[in-house]
Amino acid sequence: MTIGIDASRANKSEKTGTEWYSHHLIQELKKIADPKDQFVLYSPEKLRDEIGDLPPNWQSRILNWPPKKLWTQIRLSWEMWQRPPEMLFIPAHTIPFIHPNRVVTTCHDVAFLRLPEAYDWLALKYHKFAIKFAIRHAAKIISVSEFTKNELIEFFKISPERIVVVPNGYDSERYKVIEDKEVVAKVLEKYKITEPYILYAGRMEEKKNTAALIKAFKILKKNHQENLKLVLVGQRGFGFQKVAKAIADNDLQNDVIMPGWVGKQDLPHLMNGAAAFVFPSLYEGFGIPVLEAMACGTPVVASGIPALREVAGEAAYLVDPYSPENMAEGINRVLTDDHLREDLKIRGLDRARQFSWERCARETWKVLEELR
């Protein structure tokens, strides 16, 4: 069988959640897929780094002709018309207009339906179209959590049998406890980060509730932790102006450090050095950074939303994302209660071990196998 995979997200240089999901899944599928099958990776440019290291039965097909916009719907659709594989796997909820009958897609979340105000109008319109089209045409839908599966059923009234829950994993080779504190200190120095600090990793945007974290941080510094710093790792997303305003309004320009996107070589060091990892998101389909922080032995403070409850279990301190006061109190308790910190560390390390990209790939491969 010939199986096509959309590798456009996996091939991005500055990857976040969905891109890392695509990357690691493809890498693990290379190890376990049937060598008798033929695999084709589609991308808008040449495959970079390890994603371009292909087994003998894998090939790359670069679809780089104009136009650059709407790559999935124009260039990938054209390729599906000209040289269709027998099965197509799309690691996100956007499938091409033209596609084989056997197409599998992954839905990570439907935040654009729950929080439409957190998206610009064009992105919102395209997401709504894409998810409806995918649900109509996909032979199987992979959901990254039970929560996202239930959201799909509620919004679209689709049969539960069409949805298979396959949890995400995390990069256990990178995200782990680093015993050499001098190595951690050198990375902190590189980004001009001084301890103690709390860390957030993800887009700085409306959906991630970053502005509320700034307000909670101000309360925390005023009432409890004068010397604390806040490190915000990630790209600027929709609603970043509210984050910038919150920093300025609370006079925190010298206390909030924004290094931008940080790669997998350095981010585990920043997580190891943090006094706590804070993930205040208003909506998630899964929440990979929570697992990454836990695997580094860093206590996690997260919003008590359904997906994060599902992923974190009893291994994170949960707070109300709509209350900066509650968030500040939760962070302060984790910073000052040594027994709680140690308990969260032990629980977090154990919880993270329950997830892996190998497991994710094996369960995904099972879904593809069943469609033969």
N, C-alpha and C positions, 0 to 999 in steps of 0.2 A: 504494500500500500504506500502511496505517496501522501505525506502529511505536511501541509504548509503551516508555518507559524509566523505571525506578525512580530517581527523583532525590532520594530521602530522605536518602541519605548526602551527596550533593553539596551539599545545602542546609544542612548543619550549619554553625554559626558557628565552632566550634573544630575544624578539620579535621586529621586525621592521614592515614596512608597510604592506606587504602581510600577515605576521603572525598575526598582530593585526586585520586586516580585517577578517581573518578566525576565530579568537578567538571571536570577538564581534558578528559576524554574527551567529555563532553557539549559543552563549548565548542568543541572541534575538530570534532566531528560536525556542529555547526551550519554550519561552513564548507564541508564537503565532501559532505554528504549530498545526495541527489537532491531538488531543489526540488519535484518532482512528488509525492513522498511526503508523508504527513502524520505529524507526530510529536507524541506526548503525553508530557509529563513529569508523573509522579505524585509527590506529596509530602504529608506530613502538615500542612504549613503553607505560607503564601505564600512563593514563591521570592524569595530575597534577593540583592542585589548583581547582578553581571553574569550569574549563572545565570538570572535572571529576564528578561534582555533577549532576547526571542524573535523569530526570523525569522517572516515571514508564514505559513509552513506549519507552525509549531510552536505548541503551546498548552500551558497549564498546567492540571492538574486537581488541586485540593486536596482530599485525603481526610482531613477533620479531625473527623469525628464520633466519639463514644465507641465502644469503649474506646480509651485511648491505648496500652495494652500490645499487643504482638503485631500491630503495624501491618501488616506484610506478610501475615500469615496471615488476618487478619480484614478489615481495610478494603480492602487491595489485592485480596484474593480476591473480596470483594463487587463491587468495580469490574470485575474480570475477568468475573464472572458477568453483570453488568448491561450493560456496554459493552466487550466484549473487543476489543483491537486484533488485527490479523492476525498480528503478531509482537511478542514481548515480550523486552526485554533487561534483565537484572538484573546490575549491576556487582559482585555478590558472590555467595556460594554459597547464598543463602536465597531460594528462589522460592516464590510463593504456592501454596496448596493448589489453587486454581482458576486455570487459566492456559490460554492458547492452545496449540495443538499445537507451534507454532514458538516455542520459548523458548530463549534463549541466556543462559548464566550464566558469570560469571568466578570461578574459584577462585584465591585469592591464596596460600593455604597450608593445610596440614593439621596445624598445630602442636598442636592439641588432641588429635590421635591420637598424635603422637610424644612430647609433653610434657604428658600429662593433669594432672600435679601442678601445672602452672602456671595452672590454671583453677579457678574455683569450680564446685561440682558442678552447679549449675543451668545455667550457661553451657556447661559441658562436654556436658551432656545435650542441650541445644538444638542446639549445633554438630554433634554426631554425627547427630542426626535430620535437620537441614537438609541436610547434605552427602549423606547417603544418598538423601533425597528428590530433591535436585537431580540427582544422577547417574542416577536412574531415569527422570526426566521430561524432562531437557533434551535438545533436539535437537542442540546443540553446546555444548561446554565450552571456554571460553578459559582457558588457564593463563598466568600471568605469567612463567614460566621453565621451562626444560627440567627443572630439578630438581622443581618442583611437578608437572609432567606425570608424571614417573617415580614420584613419591609416590602419585599417584592410581591409576596402573596397578598399583603394588605392593599398595596397600591394598584396592582395589575390583575388580581384575582386569578392568577395562573395556578396550575396544578402543582402541588408540592413535589410530585414525582419527577417533574422536569428540572428540579433544582437539586444539585449535589453540594453539600457543604464540605469544603476542603480548607482547613485553616492555613494561614500563612506560617512562615518560619522566620528565622533570623540567621545572620551570618555568624555561626558559633566559632569560626576560626579567627574572626576579628574581635567580636564583642565578648570579652571575658575579663576576669579579674586580672589586672596587671600588677604584679608584685613589686616591680622595680619602680619606685616612686620618683627616682631621678629622671627616668625616661618620660614619665608623665609631666614632671615639672618643666622639662625642656619644651614639650608641646604647648603647655600653658604659656610659657614665655614667648613662644612664636606668635601667639595670638594676643599677647599683652593682657593675659587674664591673671588676676591675683586671687588667692583664696582668702576667706571662704566665698563660695559662690553657689548659686542654684542655677540649674541648666534647663533650657527648653530647646528641643530640636523639632523642626517642622516649618512649614510655611508661616510667615508672619501675616496673618489675614483674619478676616471676619469669622470664618468657620472655626478656626483654631482658637479663637477667643483670646488672642494675644494682648489686646488692649486691656482686658479685665485682669490679666496677669500683672501688667504694669501697675494697675491700681492696687492689687493685692501686695505687690512688692513694696509700694510706698507705705502702706499700712504696716507691713512687716518691719521696715527700716525704722519707722517713727516709733513704734511701740516695743520692739524686741531686739532687732538685729541691725545696729547702726553701721557696722563695717561690711555688711553683706553686699555682694555684687550679684547682678542678674545677667546671665549670658544667653542671648537669643541666637541660636544657630539656624540658618535657613534663608530661603529666598523670600523676597517681598511679594505678597499676593494681593488679591482684591481686598480693599479695606485697610491697606497698610497705613494710609494717612491717619487713621484713628490711633494706630500704635504710635506714630511719630508725635501726634498731638498729646497723647497720654504721657509720653516721656517729657515733653516740653512743659506741659501744664503742671506736672509734679516735680519739675526741676531735677530730673534724674539723668541728665546728659552724661554725668561723670560716673554713674553707677550702673548703667545698662550698656553692656558690650555686645555689639552686633558684628561678628566676623563674616557674615554672609554664609554661603553654602560651604560646608566642610566635608571633605571626602572620607571614605572608610579607613584611610590610613591614620587619620588624626581624631576622628570623632570618638572612637572608643576611649582614647586618652582623656578627652574632655569629660566623658561620662564617668570615668574612674576618679577624676579629680573633684567632681561635684559633690557638695554636701548633700544634695538631693536633686532628683530629676522631677520636673513638674510638667504635666501634660494636661492643660486646662480645657481641652477641646469641647465645643458644643455638640459636635456630631462626628462619629467615626464609624467606619464599617469594620475596622479591626484595631489598628494602633500598633504597628511594628516597633516604633521607638520605645514603647513601654517594655517590650520583651528585651530589646537591646540594652536598656538601662539596667534591668533586672539581672541580665547575664553578666554585667560588669560589677555586680555587687552593690549597686547604688540604690538607696531607698527611693521609692517612687510615690509621688503624690499625683493623683489623677482625678479627673472629673468623674463623678459617679453616674455616667451615662451607660446605657445597656451594653454596648459593644465592649467598652473598657472593663465593665464588671465581668463580662464573659471571658475576656482574654486574661485579665489580671487575677481573677479569682479572689483569694484572700491575701494576695501578696502585695497589694498596694494600699495606701491610705487614700480613701476616696473623699472628695469634697464637692460642694455645690458650685458648679461652674458659673452660675448666675449671681453668686455672692462673693465679691472680693474679700469681704470681712471673713467669711468662712474659709476661703482659700488661704488667707494669711494665717489664720489660727491653725489650720491643718499643717501648713508648711512649718510654722514655728514649733509645733508639737514634735514633728519628725526631726527637726534640727536639735531639739533640746532634751528629748526623752531617749536616753541611751539604750534602754531595754527595747523600746519600740523600734529604734533604728536597726538594732541587731536582729530582731525578729523579722523585720521587713527584708533585710538582706538575705537571711536564710531562706525565707519563704520565696523570695524573688528568684534566687538561684535555682531552687527546686522547680518553680513554675516554668522558668525559661527552658529547662531541660525537656519539658513536655512538647516542645514545638521544634520543628526542623524543616529545612527546605527539602531534605531527602524524603521525609514523610509527605510533604506537600506534593512533590513530583510523583511519587508512587501512587498516591490517591488520584492525582490528575491523569496519570497514564491509564489507570483503571477505567476512568470515564471515557477516554479516547478508545480504549480497547473494546469496550462494550458496544461501540457504534460501528464496529467492523461489519 
